[in-house]
């Protein structure tokens, strides 16, 4: 499995749904970005981790840092291993100095930890192949914040990821509106093909 180092370069507010952002992970050799949809809360956590600002009570990445320090563990790297049905799957590699363990993690938590500890973030070549977009492709549409119309397949996947977040947060009214938008785009795609 080929690993490519990525950098968290920017977070862009999406206008397509309220309180949704896109975290851009940039891979310099291919000059591609991996866009990851995150909530407003996850955005705040990632920004706090990057700036090493601690909340009054420990956030997930703070808790992990404290546990690792208490037990003399070291985080080695974060790997975004796959993208399946609109969900990224990531692992944190943690060492006790003798062996290294691979720990399953939500991607946003893994990235926050990586930024807080200044450890590398990697993506597999297959993730980059599946969701990577050219650094010049991500264009904001002033009406709905979606990716340029030339790349509708990715915008539908992005919207489906947002839909899962809304459903998970039990925001069913917004989810229904977004589902209608997704179905409309799919219908337009079918008519154009």
PyMOL CGO cylinders between C-alpha atoms (Angstrom):
from pymol import cmd
from pymol.cgo import CYLINDER

trace = [
    CYLINDER, 0.00, 0.00, 0.00, 1.63, 3.21, -1.20, 0.3, 1, 1, 1, 1, 1, 1,
    CYLINDER, 1.63, 3.21, -1.20, 1.37, 6.10, 1.27, 0.3, 1, 1, 1, 1, 1, 1,
    CYLINDER, 1.37, 6.10, 1.27, 1.49, 9.73, 0.18, 0.3, 1, 1, 1, 1, 1, 1,
    CYLINDER, 1.49, 9.73, 0.18, 2.07, 12.50, 2.69, 0.3, 1, 1, 1, 1, 1, 1,
    CYLINDER, 2.07, 12.50, 2.69, -0.63, 15.18, 2.72, 0.3, 1, 1, 1, 1, 1, 1,
    CYLINDER, -0.63, 15.18, 2.72, -0.79, 18.59, 4.38, 0.3, 1, 1, 1, 1, 1, 1,
    CYLINDER, -0.79, 18.59, 4.38, -3.88, 20.18, 5.90, 0.3, 1, 1, 1, 1, 1, 1,
    CYLINDER, -3.88, 20.18, 5.90, -3.76, 23.40, 3.88, 0.3, 1, 1, 1, 1, 1, 1,
    CYLINDER, -3.76, 23.40, 3.88, -7.09, 25.10, 4.33, 0.3, 1, 1, 1, 1, 1, 1,
    CYLINDER, -7.09, 25.10, 4.33, -10.64, 24.86, 5.56, 0.3, 1, 1, 1, 1, 1, 1,
    CYLINDER, -10.64, 24.86, 5.56, -13.29, 26.32, 3.28, 0.3, 1, 1, 1, 1, 1, 1,
    CYLINDER, -13.29, 26.32, 3.28, -16.83, 27.10, 4.36, 0.3, 1, 1, 1, 1, 1, 1,
    CYLINDER, -16.83, 27.10, 4.36, -19.38, 25.36, 2.17, 0.3, 1, 1, 1, 1, 1, 1,
    CYLINDER, -19.38, 25.36, 2.17, -22.41, 27.38, 1.18, 0.3, 1, 1, 1, 1, 1, 1,
    CYLINDER, -22.41, 27.38, 1.18, -24.40, 24.31, 0.17, 0.3, 1, 1, 1, 1, 1, 1,
    CYLINDER, -24.40, 24.31, 0.17, -25.52, 23.53, 3.74, 0.3, 1, 1, 1, 1, 1, 1,
    CYLINDER, -25.52, 23.53, 3.74, -25.24, 25.46, 6.96, 0.3, 1, 1, 1, 1, 1, 1,
    CYLINDER, -25.24, 25.46, 6.96, -22.35, 24.76, 9.30, 0.3, 1, 1, 1, 1, 1, 1,
    CYLINDER, -22.35, 24.76, 9.30, -20.48, 22.51, 6.87, 0.3, 1, 1, 1, 1, 1, 1,
    CYLINDER, -20.48, 22.51, 6.87, -16.85, 22.98, 5.89, 0.3, 1, 1, 1, 1, 1, 1,
    CYLINDER, -16.85, 22.98, 5.89, -14.36, 21.32, 3.56, 0.3, 1, 1, 1, 1, 1, 1,
    CYLINDER, -14.36, 21.32, 3.56, -10.93, 20.43, 4.93, 0.3, 1, 1, 1, 1, 1, 1,
    CYLINDER, -10.93, 20.43, 4.93, -8.43, 20.34, 2.09, 0.3, 1, 1, 1, 1, 1, 1,
    CYLINDER, -8.43, 20.34, 2.09, -5.52, 17.90, 2.36, 0.3, 1, 1, 1, 1, 1, 1,
    CYLINDER, -5.52, 17.90, 2.36, -2.89, 18.66, -0.29, 0.3, 1, 1, 1, 1, 1, 1,
    CYLINDER, -2.89, 18.66, -0.29, -0.56, 16.08, -1.85, 0.3, 1, 1, 1, 1, 1, 1,
    CYLINDER, -0.56, 16.08, -1.85, 2.33, 17.98, -3.45, 0.3, 1, 1, 1, 1, 1, 1,
    CYLINDER, 2.33, 17.98, -3.45, 3.64, 15.45, -6.01, 0.3, 1, 1, 1, 1, 1, 1,
    CYLINDER, 3.64, 15.45, -6.01, 0.32, 14.95, -7.78, 0.3, 1, 1, 1, 1, 1, 1,
    CYLINDER, 0.32, 14.95, -7.78, -0.79, 18.51, -6.97, 0.3, 1, 1, 1, 1, 1, 1,
    CYLINDER, -0.79, 18.51, -6.97, -4.13, 17.13, -5.82, 0.3, 1, 1, 1, 1, 1, 1,
    CYLINDER, -4.13, 17.13, -5.82, -6.39, 17.90, -2.89, 0.3, 1, 1, 1, 1, 1, 1,
    CYLINDER, -6.39, 17.90, -2.89, -8.45, 15.48, -0.87, 0.3, 1, 1, 1, 1, 1, 1,
    CYLINDER, -8.45, 15.48, -0.87, -11.63, 17.33, 0.17, 0.3, 1, 1, 1, 1, 1, 1,
    CYLINDER, -11.63, 17.33, 0.17, -13.09, 16.12, 3.47, 0.3, 1, 1, 1, 1, 1, 1,
    CYLINDER, -13.09, 16.12, 3.47, -16.47, 17.38, 4.63, 0.3, 1, 1, 1, 1, 1, 1,
    CYLINDER, -16.47, 17.38, 4.63, -16.45, 18.33, 8.30, 0.3, 1, 1, 1, 1, 1, 1,
    CYLINDER, -16.45, 18.33, 8.30, -18.96, 19.92, 10.65, 0.3, 1, 1, 1, 1, 1, 1,
    CYLINDER, -18.96, 19.92, 10.65, -18.58, 23.32, 12.27, 0.3, 1, 1, 1, 1, 1, 1,
    CYLINDER, -18.58, 23.32, 12.27, -17.60, 21.61, 15.54, 0.3, 1, 1, 1, 1, 1, 1,
    CYLINDER, -17.60, 21.61, 15.54, -14.95, 19.47, 13.84, 0.3, 1, 1, 1, 1, 1, 1,
    CYLINDER, -14.95, 19.47, 13.84, -13.63, 22.61, 12.14, 0.3, 1, 1, 1, 1, 1, 1,
    CYLINDER, -13.63, 22.61, 12.14, -13.23, 24.35, 15.49, 0.3, 1, 1, 1, 1, 1, 1,
    CYLINDER, -13.23, 24.35, 15.49, -11.50, 21.31, 16.99, 0.3, 1, 1, 1, 1, 1, 1,
    CYLINDER, -11.50, 21.31, 16.99, -9.07, 21.00, 14.07, 0.3, 1, 1, 1, 1, 1, 1,
    CYLINDER, -9.07, 21.00, 14.07, -8.24, 24.71, 14.20, 0.3, 1, 1, 1, 1, 1, 1,
    CYLINDER, -8.24, 24.71, 14.20, -7.69, 24.54, 17.97, 0.3, 1, 1, 1, 1, 1, 1,
    CYLINDER, -7.69, 24.54, 17.97, -5.44, 21.49, 17.55, 0.3, 1, 1, 1, 1, 1, 1,
    CYLINDER, -5.44, 21.49, 17.55, -3.42, 23.19, 14.82, 0.3, 1, 1, 1, 1, 1, 1,
    CYLINDER, -3.42, 23.19, 14.82, -2.87, 26.24, 17.04, 0.3, 1, 1, 1, 1, 1, 1,
    CYLINDER, -2.87, 26.24, 17.04, -2.38, 24.06, 20.14, 0.3, 1, 1, 1, 1, 1, 1,
    CYLINDER, -2.38, 24.06, 20.14, -5.19, 25.81, 21.99, 0.3, 1, 1, 1, 1, 1, 1,
    CYLINDER, -5.19, 25.81, 21.99, -6.76, 23.73, 24.75, 0.3, 1, 1, 1, 1, 1, 1,
    CYLINDER, -6.76, 23.73, 24.75, -10.43, 23.97, 25.66, 0.3, 1, 1, 1, 1, 1, 1,
    CYLINDER, -10.43, 23.97, 25.66, -11.46, 24.26, 29.31, 0.3, 1, 1, 1, 1, 1, 1,
    CYLINDER, -11.46, 24.26, 29.31, -12.20, 20.53, 29.25, 0.3, 1, 1, 1, 1, 1, 1,
    CYLINDER, -12.20, 20.53, 29.25, -10.15, 18.08, 27.15, 0.3, 1, 1, 1, 1, 1, 1,
    CYLINDER, -10.15, 18.08, 27.15, -11.31, 17.44, 23.60, 0.3, 1, 1, 1, 1, 1, 1,
    CYLINDER, -11.31, 17.44, 23.60, -10.77, 13.99, 22.04, 0.3, 1, 1, 1, 1, 1, 1,
    CYLINDER, -10.77, 13.99, 22.04, -7.30, 14.82, 20.71, 0.3, 1, 1, 1, 1, 1, 1,
    CYLINDER, -7.30, 14.82, 20.71, -6.32, 16.43, 24.05, 0.3, 1, 1, 1, 1, 1, 1,
    CYLINDER, -6.32, 16.43, 24.05, -7.45, 13.31, 25.90, 0.3, 1, 1, 1, 1, 1, 1,
    CYLINDER, -7.45, 13.31, 25.90, -5.43, 11.09, 23.56, 0.3, 1, 1, 1, 1, 1, 1,
    CYLINDER, -5.43, 11.09, 23.56, -2.35, 13.31, 24.00, 0.3, 1, 1, 1, 1, 1, 1,
    CYLINDER, -2.35, 13.31, 24.00, -2.73, 13.11, 27.81, 0.3, 1, 1, 1, 1, 1, 1,
    CYLINDER, -2.73, 13.11, 27.81, -3.15, 9.32, 27.78, 0.3, 1, 1, 1, 1, 1, 1,
    CYLINDER, -3.15, 9.32, 27.78, -0.13, 8.86, 25.51, 0.3, 1, 1, 1, 1, 1, 1,
    CYLINDER, -0.13, 8.86, 25.51, 1.98, 11.10, 27.75, 0.3, 1, 1, 1, 1, 1, 1,
    CYLINDER, 1.98, 11.10, 27.75, 0.84, 9.30, 30.92, 0.3, 1, 1, 1, 1, 1, 1,
    CYLINDER, 0.84, 9.30, 30.92, 1.75, 5.89, 29.48, 0.3, 1, 1, 1, 1, 1, 1,
    CYLINDER, 1.75, 5.89, 29.48, 4.89, 6.94, 27.55, 0.3, 1, 1, 1, 1, 1, 1,
    CYLINDER, 4.89, 6.94, 27.55, 3.32, 6.28, 24.15, 0.3, 1, 1, 1, 1, 1, 1,
    CYLINDER, 3.32, 6.28, 24.15, 4.19, 8.08, 20.93, 0.3, 1, 1, 1, 1, 1, 1,
    CYLINDER, 4.19, 8.08, 20.93, 1.93, 8.75, 17.97, 0.3, 1, 1, 1, 1, 1, 1,
    CYLINDER, 1.93, 8.75, 17.97, 3.92, 8.00, 14.81, 0.3, 1, 1, 1, 1, 1, 1,
    CYLINDER, 3.92, 8.00, 14.81, 1.58, 8.90, 11.96, 0.3, 1, 1, 1, 1, 1, 1,
    CYLINDER, 1.58, 8.90, 11.96, -2.00, 9.10, 10.75, 0.3, 1, 1, 1, 1, 1, 1,
    CYLINDER, -2.00, 9.10, 10.75, -3.07, 7.21, 7.63, 0.3, 1, 1, 1, 1, 1, 1,
    CYLINDER, -3.07, 7.21, 7.63, -6.28, 7.79, 5.70, 0.3, 1, 1, 1, 1, 1, 1,
    CYLINDER, -6.28, 7.79, 5.70, -6.64, 4.28, 4.35, 0.3, 1, 1, 1, 1, 1, 1,
    CYLINDER, -6.64, 4.28, 4.35, -9.87, 4.18, 2.38, 0.3, 1, 1, 1, 1, 1, 1,
    CYLINDER, -9.87, 4.18, 2.38, -12.98, 6.00, 1.23, 0.3, 1, 1, 1, 1, 1, 1,
    CYLINDER, -12.98, 6.00, 1.23, -16.16, 3.94, 1.09, 0.3, 1, 1, 1, 1, 1, 1,
    CYLINDER, -16.16, 3.94, 1.09, -19.76, 5.11, 0.62, 0.3, 1, 1, 1, 1, 1, 1,
    CYLINDER, -19.76, 5.11, 0.62, -18.91, 8.72, 1.46, 0.3, 1, 1, 1, 1, 1, 1,
    CYLINDER, -18.91, 8.72, 1.46, -16.89, 7.90, 4.59, 0.3, 1, 1, 1, 1, 1, 1,
    CYLINDER, -16.89, 7.90, 4.59, -13.12, 8.17, 5.08, 0.3, 1, 1, 1, 1, 1, 1,
    CYLINDER, -13.12, 8.17, 5.08, -11.46, 5.47, 7.21, 0.3, 1, 1, 1, 1, 1, 1,
    CYLINDER, -11.46, 5.47, 7.21, -8.32, 6.41, 9.12, 0.3, 1, 1, 1, 1, 1, 1,
    CYLINDER, -8.32, 6.41, 9.12, -5.85, 4.91, 11.56, 0.3, 1, 1, 1, 1, 1, 1,
    CYLINDER, -5.85, 4.91, 11.56, -3.48, 6.37, 14.12, 0.3, 1, 1, 1, 1, 1, 1,
    CYLINDER, -3.48, 6.37, 14.12, -0.19, 4.48, 14.56, 0.3, 1, 1, 1, 1, 1, 1,
    CYLINDER, -0.19, 4.48, 14.56, 0.95, 4.53, 18.19, 0.3, 1, 1, 1, 1, 1, 1,
    CYLINDER, 0.95, 4.53, 18.19, 4.21, 3.10, 19.58, 0.3, 1, 1, 1, 1, 1, 1,
    CYLINDER, 4.21, 3.10, 19.58, 5.34, 2.13, 23.08, 0.3, 1, 1, 1, 1, 1, 1,
    CYLINDER, 5.34, 2.13, 23.08, 8.95, 2.00, 21.91, 0.3, 1, 1, 1, 1, 1, 1,
    CYLINDER, 8.95, 2.00, 21.91, 8.80, -1.75, 21.35, 0.3, 1, 1, 1, 1, 1, 1,
    CYLINDER, 8.80, -1.75, 21.35, 5.83, -2.29, 19.09, 0.3, 1, 1, 1, 1, 1, 1,
    CYLINDER, 5.83, -2.29, 19.09, 3.49, -0.14, 17.04, 0.3, 1, 1, 1, 1, 1, 1,
    CYLINDER, 3.49, -0.14, 17.04, -0.29, -0.51, 17.10, 0.3, 1, 1, 1, 1, 1, 1,
    CYLINDER, -0.29, -0.51, 17.10, -2.75, 0.63, 14.46, 0.3, 1, 1, 1, 1, 1, 1,
    CYLINDER, -2.75, 0.63, 14.46, -5.83, 2.25, 16.05, 0.3, 1, 1, 1, 1, 1, 1,
    CYLINDER, -5.83, 2.25, 16.05, -9.04, 2.88, 14.07, 0.3, 1, 1, 1, 1, 1, 1,
    CYLINDER, -9.04, 2.88, 14.07, -10.18, 6.51, 14.31, 0.3, 1, 1, 1, 1, 1, 1,
    CYLINDER, -10.18, 6.51, 14.31, -12.63, 9.00, 12.92, 0.3, 1, 1, 1, 1, 1, 1,
    CYLINDER, -12.63, 9.00, 12.92, -10.69, 10.94, 10.31, 0.3, 1, 1, 1, 1, 1, 1,
    CYLINDER, -10.69, 10.94, 10.31, -11.39, 14.33, 11.89, 0.3, 1, 1, 1, 1, 1, 1,
    CYLINDER, -11.39, 14.33, 11.89, -10.09, 13.12, 15.29, 0.3, 1, 1, 1, 1, 1, 1,
    CYLINDER, -10.09, 13.12, 15.29, -7.01, 11.58, 13.68, 0.3, 1, 1, 1, 1, 1, 1,
    CYLINDER, -7.01, 11.58, 13.68, -6.23, 14.80, 11.80, 0.3, 1, 1, 1, 1, 1, 1,
    CYLINDER, -6.23, 14.80, 11.80, -6.75, 16.90, 14.93, 0.3, 1, 1, 1, 1, 1, 1,
    CYLINDER, -6.75, 16.90, 14.93, -4.33, 14.65, 16.83, 0.3, 1, 1, 1, 1, 1, 1,
    CYLINDER, -4.33, 14.65, 16.83, -1.78, 14.79, 14.00, 0.3, 1, 1, 1, 1, 1, 1,
    CYLINDER, -1.78, 14.79, 14.00, -1.93, 18.58, 13.92, 0.3, 1, 1, 1, 1, 1, 1,
    CYLINDER, -1.93, 18.58, 13.92, -1.68, 18.87, 17.71, 0.3, 1, 1, 1, 1, 1, 1,
    CYLINDER, -1.68, 18.87, 17.71, 1.35, 16.55, 17.86, 0.3, 1, 1, 1, 1, 1, 1,
    CYLINDER, 1.35, 16.55, 17.86, 2.89, 17.70, 14.57, 0.3, 1, 1, 1, 1, 1, 1,
    CYLINDER, 2.89, 17.70, 14.57, 3.04, 14.15, 13.19, 0.3, 1, 1, 1, 1, 1, 1,
    CYLINDER, 3.04, 14.15, 13.19, 2.67, 13.33, 9.47, 0.3, 1, 1, 1, 1, 1, 1,
    CYLINDER, 2.67, 13.33, 9.47, -0.65, 12.61, 7.80, 0.3, 1, 1, 1, 1, 1, 1,
    CYLINDER, -0.65, 12.61, 7.80, -0.68, 10.14, 4.91, 0.3, 1, 1, 1, 1, 1, 1,
    CYLINDER, -0.68, 10.14, 4.91, -3.31, 8.99, 2.44, 0.3, 1, 1, 1, 1, 1, 1,
    CYLINDER, -3.31, 8.99, 2.44, -3.18, 5.83, 0.39, 0.3, 1, 1, 1, 1, 1, 1,
    CYLINDER, -3.18, 5.83, 0.39, -2.80, 6.08, -3.35, 0.3, 1, 1, 1, 1, 1, 1,
    CYLINDER, -2.80, 6.08, -3.35, -6.25, 4.49, -3.70, 0.3, 1, 1, 1, 1, 1, 1,
    CYLINDER, -6.25, 4.49, -3.70, -7.85, 7.30, -1.64, 0.3, 1, 1, 1, 1, 1, 1,
    CYLINDER, -7.85, 7.30, -1.64, -6.11, 9.90, -3.77, 0.3, 1, 1, 1, 1, 1, 1,
    CYLINDER, -6.11, 9.90, -3.77, -7.20, 8.10, -6.95, 0.3, 1, 1, 1, 1, 1, 1,
    CYLINDER, -7.20, 8.10, -6.95, -10.81, 7.93, -5.79, 0.3, 1, 1, 1, 1, 1, 1,
    CYLINDER, -10.81, 7.93, -5.79, -11.42, 11.40, -4.36, 0.3, 1, 1, 1, 1, 1, 1,
    CYLINDER, -11.42, 11.40, -4.36, -8.37, 13.50, -5.25, 0.3, 1, 1, 1, 1, 1, 1,
    CYLINDER, -8.37, 13.50, -5.25, -9.08, 16.62, -7.24, 0.3, 1, 1, 1, 1, 1, 1,
    CYLINDER, -9.08, 16.62, -7.24, -6.68, 18.90, -9.07, 0.3, 1, 1, 1, 1, 1, 1,
    CYLINDER, -6.68, 18.90, -9.07, -5.55, 21.90, -7.03, 0.3, 1, 1, 1, 1, 1, 1,
    CYLINDER, -5.55, 21.90, -7.03, -7.31, 24.10, -9.61, 0.3, 1, 1, 1, 1, 1, 1,
    CYLINDER, -7.31, 24.10, -9.61, -10.58, 22.12, -9.68, 0.3, 1, 1, 1, 1, 1, 1,
    CYLINDER, -10.58, 22.12, -9.68, -12.07, 23.26, -6.40, 0.3, 1, 1, 1, 1, 1, 1,
    CYLINDER, -12.07, 23.26, -6.40, -14.04, 26.31, -7.46, 0.3, 1, 1, 1, 1, 1, 1,
    CYLINDER, -14.04, 26.31, -7.46, -16.71, 27.97, -5.36, 0.3, 1, 1, 1, 1, 1, 1,
    CYLINDER, -16.71, 27.97, -5.36, -20.09, 28.51, -6.93, 0.3, 1, 1, 1, 1, 1, 1,
    CYLINDER, -20.09, 28.51, -6.93, -21.53, 31.65, -5.35, 0.3, 1, 1, 1, 1, 1, 1,
    CYLINDER, -21.53, 31.65, -5.35, -25.04, 30.16, -5.25, 0.3, 1, 1, 1, 1, 1, 1,
    CYLINDER, -25.04, 30.16, -5.25, -24.47, 26.86, -3.51, 0.3, 1, 1, 1, 1, 1, 1,
    CYLINDER, -24.47, 26.86, -3.51, -20.76, 26.41, -2.72, 0.3, 1, 1, 1, 1, 1, 1,
    CYLINDER, -20.76, 26.41, -2.72, -20.47, 23.25, -4.80, 0.3, 1, 1, 1, 1, 1, 1,
    CYLINDER, -20.47, 23.25, -4.80, -17.56, 22.08, -6.83, 0.3, 1, 1, 1, 1, 1, 1,
    CYLINDER, -17.56, 22.08, -6.83, -17.40, 23.30, -10.41, 0.3, 1, 1, 1, 1, 1, 1,
    CYLINDER, -17.40, 23.30, -10.41, -20.08, 21.79, -12.67, 0.3, 1, 1, 1, 1, 1, 1,
    CYLINDER, -20.08, 21.79, -12.67, -17.42, 19.95, -14.67, 0.3, 1, 1, 1, 1, 1, 1,
    CYLINDER, -17.42, 19.95, -14.67, -16.96, 17.72, -11.64, 0.3, 1, 1, 1, 1, 1, 1,
    CYLINDER, -16.96, 17.72, -11.64, -20.56, 16.85, -10.66, 0.3, 1, 1, 1, 1, 1, 1,
    CYLINDER, -20.56, 16.85, -10.66, -19.68, 13.28, -9.62, 0.3, 1, 1, 1, 1, 1, 1,
    CYLINDER, -19.68, 13.28, -9.62, -17.56, 14.59, -6.79, 0.3, 1, 1, 1, 1, 1, 1,
    CYLINDER, -17.56, 14.59, -6.79, -20.13, 17.16, -5.77, 0.3, 1, 1, 1, 1, 1, 1,
    CYLINDER, -20.13, 17.16, -5.77, -22.74, 14.41, -5.43, 0.3, 1, 1, 1, 1, 1, 1,
    CYLINDER, -22.74, 14.41, -5.43, -20.36, 12.36, -3.29, 0.3, 1, 1, 1, 1, 1, 1,
    CYLINDER, -20.36, 12.36, -3.29, -19.61, 15.43, -1.22, 0.3, 1, 1, 1, 1, 1, 1,
    CYLINDER, -19.61, 15.43, -1.22, -23.32, 16.11, -0.75, 0.3, 1, 1, 1, 1, 1, 1,
    CYLINDER, -23.32, 16.11, -0.75, -23.95, 12.48, 0.20, 0.3, 1, 1, 1, 1, 1, 1,
    CYLINDER, -23.95, 12.48, 0.20, -21.27, 12.81, 2.88, 0.3, 1, 1, 1, 1, 1, 1,
    CYLINDER, -21.27, 12.81, 2.88, -23.02, 15.93, 4.18, 0.3, 1, 1, 1, 1, 1, 1,
    CYLINDER, -23.02, 15.93, 4.18, -26.32, 14.00, 4.16, 0.3, 1, 1, 1, 1, 1, 1,
    CYLINDER, -26.32, 14.00, 4.16, -24.83, 11.33, 6.43, 0.3, 1, 1, 1, 1, 1, 1,
    CYLINDER, -24.83, 11.33, 6.43, -23.65, 14.01, 8.85, 0.3, 1, 1, 1, 1, 1, 1,
    CYLINDER, -23.65, 14.01, 8.85, -27.12, 15.58, 8.92, 0.3, 1, 1, 1, 1, 1, 1,
    CYLINDER, -27.12, 15.58, 8.92, -28.79, 12.21, 9.48, 0.3, 1, 1, 1, 1, 1, 1,
    CYLINDER, -28.79, 12.21, 9.48, -26.31, 11.33, 12.22, 0.3, 1, 1, 1, 1, 1, 1,
    CYLINDER, -26.31, 11.33, 12.22, -27.06, 14.67, 13.92, 0.3, 1, 1, 1, 1, 1, 1,
    CYLINDER, -27.06, 14.67, 13.92, -30.80, 13.98, 13.50, 0.3, 1, 1, 1, 1, 1, 1,
    CYLINDER, -30.80, 13.98, 13.50, -31.31, 17.12, 11.40, 0.3, 1, 1, 1, 1, 1, 1,
    CYLINDER, -31.31, 17.12, 11.40, -33.95, 15.42, 9.29, 0.3, 1, 1, 1, 1, 1, 1,
    CYLINDER, -33.95, 15.42, 9.29, -35.51, 18.53, 7.73, 0.3, 1, 1, 1, 1, 1, 1,
    CYLINDER, -35.51, 18.53, 7.73, -32.16, 19.70, 6.37, 0.3, 1, 1, 1, 1, 1, 1,
    CYLINDER, -32.16, 19.70, 6.37, -31.37, 16.11, 5.36, 0.3, 1, 1, 1, 1, 1, 1,
    CYLINDER, -31.37, 16.11, 5.36, -34.61, 15.91, 3.33, 0.3, 1, 1, 1, 1, 1, 1,
    CYLINDER, -34.61, 15.91, 3.33, -33.77, 19.17, 1.51, 0.3, 1, 1, 1, 1, 1, 1,
    CYLINDER, -33.77, 19.17, 1.51, -30.27, 17.92, 0.75, 0.3, 1, 1, 1, 1, 1, 1,
    CYLINDER, -30.27, 17.92, 0.75, -31.59, 14.55, -0.44, 0.3, 1, 1, 1, 1, 1, 1,
    CYLINDER, -31.59, 14.55, -0.44, -33.84, 16.38, -2.92, 0.3, 1, 1, 1, 1, 1, 1,
    CYLINDER, -33.84, 16.38, -2.92, -30.82, 18.32, -4.19, 0.3, 1, 1, 1, 1, 1, 1,
    CYLINDER, -30.82, 18.32, -4.19, -28.80, 15.10, -4.59, 0.3, 1, 1, 1, 1, 1, 1,
    CYLINDER, -28.80, 15.10, -4.59, -31.62, 13.39, -6.49, 0.3, 1, 1, 1, 1, 1, 1,
    CYLINDER, -31.62, 13.39, -6.49, -31.96, 16.43, -8.77, 0.3, 1, 1, 1, 1, 1, 1,
    CYLINDER, -31.96, 16.43, -8.77, -28.22, 16.37, -9.58, 0.3, 1, 1, 1, 1, 1, 1,
    CYLINDER, -28.22, 16.37, -9.58, -28.31, 12.62, -10.23, 0.3, 1, 1, 1, 1, 1, 1,
    CYLINDER, -28.31, 12.62, -10.23, -31.29, 13.11, -12.55, 0.3, 1, 1, 1, 1, 1, 1,
    CYLINDER, -31.29, 13.11, -12.55, -29.45, 15.90, -14.43, 0.3, 1, 1, 1, 1, 1, 1,
    CYLINDER, -29.45, 15.90, -14.43, -26.39, 13.67, -14.75, 0.3, 1, 1, 1, 1, 1, 1,
    CYLINDER, -26.39, 13.67, -14.75, -28.51, 10.83, -16.16, 0.3, 1, 1, 1, 1, 1, 1,
    CYLINDER, -28.51, 10.83, -16.16, -30.11, 13.16, -18.71, 0.3, 1, 1, 1, 1, 1, 1,
    CYLINDER, -30.11, 13.16, -18.71, -26.72, 14.52, -19.83, 0.3, 1, 1, 1, 1, 1, 1,
    CYLINDER, -26.72, 14.52, -19.83, -25.17, 11.05, -20.26, 0.3, 1, 1, 1, 1, 1, 1,
]
cmd.load_cgo(trace, "trace")
